[in-house]
């Protein structure tokens, strides 16, 4: 299992609950991101604000427009489980929490980058395949001696 902490974004753009709407819109547009966590005065994630919230909801600050139902994962959650959560809940990102505080963010782009840049390779025959989970065995020689490696560019 590959833990989320090995794949997540650590330098996360966040907003305070009192961040003005104009600042949120400008930041999302200039950073070319679709949303970000909202952090309360106690340092905990209190919401997520997205580009859709910015132009579809009425309000003056993050607290007014954010989605307060926040789905999170721990840093030890497997990337495969987190990917299923993103798909199943139809969300773009999940804050990664350790001891009640956000330590990172996992987005669908992070999962895609991992998928595109790694592969599971059989140590016996050299056959490889892409995936979020290690295969139980090699589909070519049935070996269980498989390791994760960075994919060659273009392969």
HUMOMO-V497006 format. One line per field, one symbol per residue. psi: psi as a letter, one per 40 degrees, with the letter a starting at -180 (. if undefined). A space follows every 10 residues. Layout:
psi->???
This chain:
psi->hhiddedihd ghhiiidehi dddddddddd efieiiihhi deeiheihhi ddddeeihid idddeihehh hiiieehidd ddddddddef idihihhhfe iheahhiddd ddddddeiih hhedeeiiii idihidihed eeiegiihih iihe.
